[in-house]
Amino acid sequence: MNRLISFITGRKTAWATIVVGFILAALALGPFRAATTETNPTNGLPSDSETALVNEAVKDLPGANSTAAVVVYKSDSTFTDSQLEWLQGTFNPIVQLPTGGVNEQFTEFSNAEVNGEPFVPPAIVSEDNTTAVVTIPLEKSDETEVVAERIKEIRATAQEGLPSGITTYVTGPEGFQADLVGVFAGADFTLLLFTVIVVAVLLIVTYRSPVLWIVPLLVVGTADGVAGQVGRNVATAFGIVPDGSVTGILSVLVFGAGTNYALLLIARYREELLRNEDRHVAMAAALRGAGPAIIASGSTVTLALLTLTLAELGGNRALGLVCATGIVIAMIAALVFLPASLVVFGRGLFWPFVPKLGAENKSLKGVWGKLGRGVAKRPVIISIVGFGILFALALGATGIKVGLSSTEQFRVKPEAVYGQEVLAEAFPAGATTPTIVIVNKDSADKAIAAAESVGGVASATEVSQNDSIARIDVILDGEPGSEEAYQSIKDLRTELATVDGADALVGGLDAEQLDVRTAYAHDQMIVIPLILLLVFGVLVFLLRALVAPILLLLTVVASFFAAQGAAWLLFTNVLGIPALDLSVFLFSFLFLVALGVDYNIFLVARAQEEAVHFGTKEGMIRALATTGGVITSAGILLAAVFAVLGVLPLIALYQIGIIVGIGVLLDTLLVRTVIVPALAFMTGDKFWWPRKKLTAPKFG
């Protein structure tokens, strides 16, 4: 390891390290660039889930390659006679079909035929005469560009000849898919732009230098680009295609973690420049000092992310693989290419606050050192107050609700959501997204009767069959993705299971979302305990102690629940968000525990190093004094970077960004600065138990 450090920081070899990094980045961004990722998020249910079995069975039925767009017409009051004629046309007794209605506008898109001619069913008008709906049968396409362009044309067609007093919306399965593609279009660039701006501004404020910030930003930015390509290739090797939400979180993690590692290394490098005239020697010392904390931090996040590979949902496995790859690349960038890039410049890189050889390290007498000595005087009272604040915030999570309907999952409502809401006011809410029931053909009638007996079911109709199975479309009264709809699915599955010989399977959008909820509950039961065990293991390995890791893990978990409570109060009382998305608890726990413990690692690893020479109490004070500024800057930066997730369109990412941002600030400003030092002062040398003789962690 010492040879590697010498190579990275050497006078003649630092440039060679940079060249190697440039070549590797060029290869990742060039010849080995990953294939383009599809933009819309997917659920990735396992193949043996009931929903997946239904989707597979439907492929063998007539019309299996069909989907639908739904055009909704809403009157300002009630439809007039002329408006109704425009909507429905007039009945033609010769062909026994209406002619001249708006449905004829959409025949060019239709996948259905009558007498060899394209056909769209006539408009259906609600009982209150305020809403009409036209369902357009379409050929299913897996190409997002085809779906988006087709819906764009249908929306333009729907506006043609529209009478005054009527508003139209295009919704349904195709409308939602097109809008999901639309809101993610360009999202990666927007997220990257905002992230770079936030990181650049905070680095300039932190370093107070017009040039120093450029080096870490370029290194971390390059690492992000490389991580995006390598992460996709790794996922592809395991048969997983990451979606737009995964790649968005990847950038946030790489920029956040990579910049944190850079801040820690550069702060230690500045300290060593006060002691060493040769900047190459100073950087080598900085690497040996900060290296263990960076490796432990990165390993914690990487291992926590890899626990997601045990998840049921393909989307969770994709996130784990891609983001774990990104964190490893961020670590390599911080420990190899950043030191080489910094050391090729002289001390002038820090201008105008250039560290001078032999100058006093003012941090020891600064505000953080004073805070440490203040906490040391009354550690018991301060720890009680600190935990009291966390407990009070955690109480805000009482009554927390999980699960958003399909119309609540967008931060800004697209047209498909408005259309669904209008439709739900006048028709059964599930009219555009029927629940699909697959039964053995001979049991279809009994299954229909059983389905219609279930509360919350508006209707059940057989729509197709083959030699062995039949498809029954069930319309629910509950809004798609609502608790009412989920309960209807549960009741439907229970009732149909009593029909002898039916072998009923229940699928469709609501059933799929219910299965996703069940899968998330399964993933949480597996992943969360594993994360805690792995984080504890890394802390034990780093500190060679048991008491300190237990206390550190306790503080991080407490800050997580405090962040959940604070965020829930914000969501319900300020932002008007009624529930958490299914993914939020698992992902926010993962990011907060794995990333939050980083700051404890940065502090306690330095405290252990100082305690070797000054004892536990003075060592913790000196550690807080020397790392306080940089860790606070790192925490604020990470919180700001996660807040950038708010520019993405999905409520889930918006909520994760807010919860993690609050949690990181609590970890940085309360847990690490007050509670952890207080616990160390209370336990004294037992903080390092069972170790009796301390030695500083080494890297090299």
Phi, psi and omega in degrees: 000321179300322179295320179296316179298317179297322179293315182298320188257000185293156181299317185263344187255348180299318178296324178297321177298318179296318179297317178300317178298319179297317180296315180297319179295319179297322179293317181293323182271352182245259186301327183258021179299139182285158176295155181299135180273140175296152190270333186271136180295149179234157183276324176068042177295149179295156187292342180264006176289156183299320179298316180296323178295322176296314180300324179289319181293323182299332182298337182268003183257155175302140180076015182298335182267024184249152172218195184205148166249144183240122179258122182251132177245125182240126179272150176294332178226261171232156182292136172279170179299320181291324177292321178296320178295322178295322181286313190257346184071199178237153183281129179257109184293341182289312181264359179059034180217152173292149175227151174088001179278177182296339180301331181291340177296333191254008184297333180295340181264347193290144175260001182253155180225148170227124183055036177079003181247144176304141187220136172237127180303147182295162181296140175254131183256139181290161181298329180275003174061032179245342188222140175230152183222137175239125179257121184257112176292131183231156174281129183293140178225138176271354181270115184298327180295322179296315180298313182297317181292321181294317179293325176300317179292320179296320179294323177293319179296322181296337180275347185290125178070016184295119180295153176296147181091359179236135175245143182237147178224146174249121184225213183083180183306316182289323179297316179295318181297317180296319181291325177295319175298318183295318183287338177270347180298122180079001183294322180300317180294317179299314180298315180297318180299310181296321180297314180298317180297313181299313181296316181299313181298314183291327176293319178298316179295320182292312186272341182051040180226138181282353185234327187302320184298336185295321185296304179297327180294318178295318181295312182291322178298318176295320178299322178297315179298317179293318181299322179300320181282312181295319180300318178295319180295321178297315179298317180298323179298334178261013177075026183241135177252109179289146182256185185298323181292325179294313182292331176293313179296325179304311181300318180297316181294315182294315179294317182294306182292316181299319179290324176300315179297321179296318179299317181295316182294315183293323177297319179290324177298318178299317178300315184291332176293337176287339184255335187237131179288322182277120183294333178292319176294320180297317180292321177300318178294321179296320178295318180293328181280313184271341184305311181302318180294319180294317179295316179297318179297308181297322179295321179300311181294318181298311181295321178298318179294323181292341175297337179292343178292347177268001183286158176285320186282131180298326179297321178292319178296320178297315179301315182298312182294311185294313185286328175297320176299318180297319180294321177299317179294322177297320177297314180299318179299318183287328186264344183242300190277329176293312177303318179296320181292324180286322189284342179287344176262159178277188179298339182298346177300334182273001184308138011267359181257071186282125177291128183253142181302130178084355179290154182287139173280098187292344183298330182295336180252009184276193186295326182287323175296318178296322178297316180300317180292327177293317178295324182297337182284325183223061186295324183294310181298317183293320179294322178296315179296318180298312178293329177297320178296315179297318180295318180298318178293322180297331178298338178295344181274358178296136182080014182297141180244144181236132178115116177250144175289168182298333180275354183253003189269358179254138177292321173240123186294127172274176184300322182300325179292314178301318179298318179296320180294319177296317181297318183294336179286335187245338181232168170307134190300331183270015187299325183270348180229071184297147172283135185259126176245127176252126179224163171297139190306317184290347182256010186300313183297316179296323180292321178298314179299319179294318180296318182291343179276352183277134176297139181090358178263122180276322180197161176218126186221134174284128184246340179194161177202163170231203185293340186236326185232162177230150176253131177242126176266124181248124178265127180261152176283330184287148177295138180308133178080007181267164178298324178299316179294319179298319180295323177297321178297315179300313181295322180296315179297320179295315182292316182292335178293342180273353180278110183298133175078359183281326185049047188291140172234136183245122179227204185101179187298311182295319178296322179297315180293326176294318178294325176296318178300316179297320179295321178297319178299319177296315182297320179297319181296331180270312191286316186298312176299323179296319178301313181298317180295317182292318178297317178299317180298318179296319180295319178296317180296319181290314189265347183053042183216169178242319183295310181301312178301320179297313181295319180295317179295321178300317182293322182291317178296319178299319180291330176298310181293328175295319178295320177301314181296314180297318181293321180298319176299320179294315182298314187279324187264338183244311187269349177068031178264121190281343184200168174271146172293156184304325186278347194292315184299312183297311185289320180293324175298312181302308184292321184287317180292314183290316181279325181296324180290343177306314185291326173294322177297313180302318182287308189287327176298319178290323179297320178296320178298316181286327182295335177302324184258332189238000183088166187296312184296305181293326178298319178293320179297314180295322178296316179296321180295318186276332182256349185306311182295314184289321180291323176297316177299318180296319180294316179297320179296315181296319178298319180293321180295318177293328177297335179296339176303341179295345178280346178280158193278343187268137179301325181303311181291324176301314181292318178300316180301317181291313182297313180295321178301313178297316181297319179296319178296320176296316178300318186285314190266339182242305186295305185287326184274335187236303190292310182298312176302321180297318179296321178295318180293323180293318184273340179062223182293341177292345177303330183260010182302139012267012181290138177255328179241123183273141168227141183292142174299139184242149174230095184118000000 
